Amino acid sequence: MQTVIILWQVGPLPAFFISNYLTVGKTGGESKINKEILINNKIKAREIRVVGTNGEQLGIMKLEEALKLAQEKNLDLVNVAPQAKPPVCRIMDFGKYKYEQRKRDKEARKKQRSITVKEVKLRPNIETHDFMVKVRNAQRFLGEGDKVKATVIFRGREITHPELGKKLCLQLAKELDNISVIEREPRIEGRNMVMILAPK
């Protein structure tokens, strides 16, 4: 079964916005269409609002008349808004549309990238050189599109001075403010202080 996802908006319409969403589920590696797209003779409405190939309004007509119009152009009649009153159908080359949609989906999948959270660990008494190493690591992570979790690790009695951890977190955020934003302000979690930076 072919996977088809339609999100269609047709030209200027009188009093409503027309769109049709088809959801696709995956079961056992196979794509399954949750809602059938009605085309040509599968359309059951007696009267439909017809939209031309360029989005132009052709008005309300009998289904037989619209089918004849589509057949004359060697195209399909596709129900793009079944919930509308009357349903809206568009004249188009459905096979070509499916092919182009698959191409677009393939390109979109190529561009998709999952955002991960990379961690940099700091100590309240970290030396300047070590701190700058952590800054450069965070810059690299943010540059790759990942979020950065800055964790200040307190040991022993250091936990009694959380302000040192907060100062360190904010210093890191300041070093990276040209490429990131604070997504989560520094806060204590157990014996650590955590702040999350997201790429701008």
N, C-alpha and C positions, 0 to 999 in steps of 0.2 A: 504493500500500500504506500502511495506517495504521501509525503508530508507537505501540507500546504498551510501557511499561516497568512491570513489576510488582515490587514489593518488599513482600511480604505476610507478616505474622505472624499466625497464627491462635491464638485463645484458649488456655487451659491444656491442654497435651498431656502424655501420660504420661511419655515418656522422651526426647523429642527436641524440638528447636526447628525449626519449619517455616518455611522461607523459600524464595522462588524468585526468582532474579535473571535478568532478560532484558537482554542487552546490545544496544545499537543502534549500528550503524556507518553512516558516511556515505560514499556513493560517487557522485560526479558530481552532488552536490546532492540526491540522493534518499536517504531513510532506508531502511535495510534491516534487518529483524529477523533476528538471527543464530540465534535459537532460536524455533521455532514454539510458540505457546500452544495447548495442546490443550483444546478445549471440546466439550461435548456428544458427538456421535457420533464425533469424532476421537479420543476417549479410548479406548485399546486394552486397558487393564487389566481383568481379569475382576472383581476385588474391589477396592474403594477405601474409604478412610476418609472419611467425609462430615462436612463442617462446615456448619452452617446460616447463614442470612443475618445473624444477630447474633453469629456466632462460637461458637455452642453446638455441642458434640460430638453428632453423630447416630449415631456408631458406624460399624463396618465393615459394608458391605453389597455386594450384587451391583451391577454397573454398571447393569444394566437397571432395577433397583429405584430407584437414585439418579436416573437420568435421568427416570423416571416422576415421582418426587417433585419434581424441578425443573420439569418440564413442567406439573404440577398448579398450581404457583405462578407459572407463566408467566415462569420465570427460566431462567438458563443454569447448566450444571454446568461449572466451570472447574478444571482441574488446576493447583493452586497449588504443589504439591511433588511433581514426578514421580519424584524420586530416593528418596522415602520408601518404606518397606515396611510396608504397602501404600501406593500413592500417595495423596496427600491432595487431595480435590476440595472446592471450596466452591460453594454455591448462591448465585448473585448475578445481578444485571442487568449483564451484561458490556458492553452498549452504553452504559449510564449510567456504568459505571466508566471506560470509555475516554474518554468525554466529560469527566468530572471530572478524569481524569489529564492530558488535554491542557490543560485550564484551569489546573491546578496547575503544569504545566511552563511554560506561557506566563508565569504570575506569577513563577515562579522565575527565568526568563530576564530578566524586567524588573528584578529585584532584583540580578542578577549584575553585578559590576563588577570589571574587571581591575585588579589592584594594580600600579601602576607605581612606579619608583624615580626620585625627583627629587633633583637634586644641588645642594648649596650649597658654594661654593668659598671657602676661607679662606686667609689668609697668616699665618705665625707672628707677624708684627709688626702684625696688624690693629688698628685703633683701636677704642675702645669703641663709638662711634656706629655704625661699619660692622658691628661684631660683632652689635649689637642688631638691625640691619636683617636680617642673615642669620638670626638667631633668629626674627624675625617671619615671614620667608619659610618657614622650616622648620615653624613652627607652622601656617601655612596649608596646607602640603603634608600634614602629619600629620592635620590636621582634615578634609581631603578623603579621608582613608583611604589615602594613598600612603606609601611608605617614603621615608626621607631618607638619601641618601649624603652624608656630610660628608667633603670632600676638602681636606686641608691641603697646599698647594702650596709646596714648598721650592725656593728658587733659590740657585744658587751654593753657598757654604759653609754655608748654613742647614741642609743635610741632615745636617751633623755634630752638630746639636742636635735629635734626634727627640723628646726629652722635652718641648720647647716645643709641638710638634704634638700630642702626647698630652694635654698639659695643656689645650690649646685644645679638643680633641675632648670631653674629659670635662667641661669648663666648659659646652659647648654641650648635652651630655646632661643636665647638672644643671639648666640653664634650662628644659629640656623634659621633665623627669622626671615631671611630672603627667599628660602625655598620651602619653608614649612609653617604650619600653624599648630597651636596647642589644641589637640582634640580632647584631652583629658588633663585637667589641672593636677599638679603633684599632690598625692595623698598617701597616707600611711596604709600599707597592707601588711599585716603581721609585723615582722621586724624590718620590712623594707618600705621605701617610698617609691611610688611608681608615677610616671608621667608618660602620656602618649602624644607623639607628634605625628601629624599626617602631612603628606606632600601637598604643596599649594596647587 
